[in-house]
Amino acid sequence: MESTRQHKIARLIQKDMSDILLRYARTLHGTLISVSEVRVSPDLSIAHIYLSVFPQDKEASTMQQVEELSSRFRGELGSLERHQLRIIPELRFHLDETIDRLERIDQLLKS
């Protein structure tokens, strides 16, 4: 169960990461990336960031580029949140697969 502090920091990181990814959209070659969820560890040292990527055929290459740029993203996040957080959490990016699961469930219900 998330504490209030974890929840607030997760929302702050989600908003700022969305802005950062929007600025880097040009370097990601026409791929739309949205931050669907952020979960922060209890000690606030790790932020798990779940990304939705469109179109789906570019998921693997986009996630690889995001991983390569993760240190730069953390630096930018640090400059945005320097007054709210003492230590900027380590960023771990994950592909959000909830839309895929919903489509599979929908197909199973139709058949």
C-alpha positions as CSV (number, residue, x, y, z in Angstrom):
1,M,0.0,0.0,0.0
2,E,1.4,3.4,-1.1
3,S,1.9,6.1,1.5
4,T,0.6,9.6,0.8
5,R,4.2,10.8,0.2
6,Q,4.9,8.0,-2.4
7,H,1.6,8.9,-4.2
8,K,2.5,12.6,-4.3
9,I,6.0,12.0,-5.6
10,A,4.7,9.5,-8.2
11,R,2.2,12.1,-9.5
12,L,4.9,14.7,-9.6
13,I,7.3,12.4,-11.5
14,Q,4.5,11.4,-13.9
15,K,3.7,15.0,-14.8
16,D,7.4,16.0,-15.2
17,M,8.4,12.9,-17.2
18,S,5.4,13.5,-19.6
19,D,6.8,17.0,-20.2
20,I,10.3,15.7,-20.7
21,L,9.2,12.9,-23.1
22,L,7.2,15.4,-25.1
23,R,10.3,17.5,-25.6
24,Y,12.2,14.4,-26.8
25,A,9.4,13.3,-29.2
26,R,11.3,14.6,-32.2
27,T,14.3,12.4,-31.5
28,L,12.1,9.4,-31.1
29,H,11.0,9.5,-34.8
30,G,7.3,10.2,-34.7
31,T,6.5,7.8,-31.9
32,L,3.8,8.8,-29.3
33,I,4.8,8.0,-25.8
34,S,2.6,8.6,-22.7
35,V,3.4,7.9,-19.1
36,S,0.5,5.8,-17.9
37,E,1.7,5.1,-14.4
38,V,4.5,5.8,-11.9
39,R,5.2,3.7,-8.8
40,V,7.8,4.8,-6.3
41,S,9.5,2.5,-3.9
42,P,8.9,3.0,-0.1
43,D,12.3,4.5,0.4
44,L,11.8,6.8,-2.6
45,S,15.0,5.6,-4.3
46,I,13.5,3.9,-7.3
47,A,10.7,5.1,-9.7
48,H,9.1,2.5,-11.9
49,I,7.7,4.4,-14.9
50,Y,5.2,2.6,-17.2
51,L,5.1,3.9,-20.7
52,S,2.5,3.4,-23.5
53,V,4.0,3.5,-27.0
54,F,2.1,4.1,-30.2
55,P,2.4,2.7,-32.9
56,Q,2.9,-0.7,-31.3
57,D,5.4,-1.9,-33.9
58,K,7.9,0.6,-32.6
59,E,7.7,-0.4,-29.0
60,A,11.0,-2.3,-28.8
61,S,13.1,0.4,-30.5
62,T,11.5,3.2,-28.6
63,M,12.0,1.5,-25.2
64,Q,15.7,0.9,-26.2
65,Q,16.1,4.6,-27.0
66,V,14.3,5.6,-23.7
67,E,16.7,3.4,-21.8
68,E,19.7,4.9,-23.5
69,L,18.4,8.4,-22.6
70,S,17.5,7.5,-19.0
71,S,20.4,9.3,-17.4
72,R,19.6,12.4,-19.3
73,F,16.0,12.1,-18.3
74,R,17.0,11.8,-14.6
75,G,19.2,14.9,-14.9
76,E,16.3,16.9,-16.3
77,L,14.0,15.5,-13.7
78,G,16.5,16.6,-11.1
79,S,16.5,20.2,-12.4
80,L,12.7,20.3,-12.4
81,E,12.3,18.8,-8.9
82,R,15.3,20.1,-7.1
83,H,13.1,21.9,-4.6
84,Q,10.7,19.1,-3.9
85,L,13.1,16.1,-3.6
86,R,16.5,15.7,-1.9
87,I,17.5,12.7,-3.9
88,I,16.1,12.1,-7.4
89,P,15.1,8.4,-7.7
90,E,16.6,6.0,-10.1
91,L,14.4,5.7,-13.2
92,R,13.3,2.2,-14.4
93,F,11.2,2.2,-17.5
94,H,8.7,-0.5,-18.3
95,L,6.3,-1.1,-21.2
96,D,2.7,-0.7,-20.1
97,E,0.8,-3.7,-21.4
98,T,-2.7,-3.0,-20.0
99,I,-4.1,-2.1,-23.4
100,D,-2.9,-5.4,-24.9
101,R,-4.5,-7.3,-22.0
102,L,-7.8,-5.5,-22.5
103,E,-7.8,-6.3,-26.2
104,R,-7.1,-10.0,-25.5
105,I,-9.9,-10.1,-22.9
106,D,-12.2,-8.4,-25.4
107,Q,-11.4,-10.9,-28.1
108,L,-11.9,-13.8,-25.7
109,L,-15.3,-12.5,-24.7
110,K,-16.4,-12.1,-28.3
111,S,-15.4,-15.6,-29.2
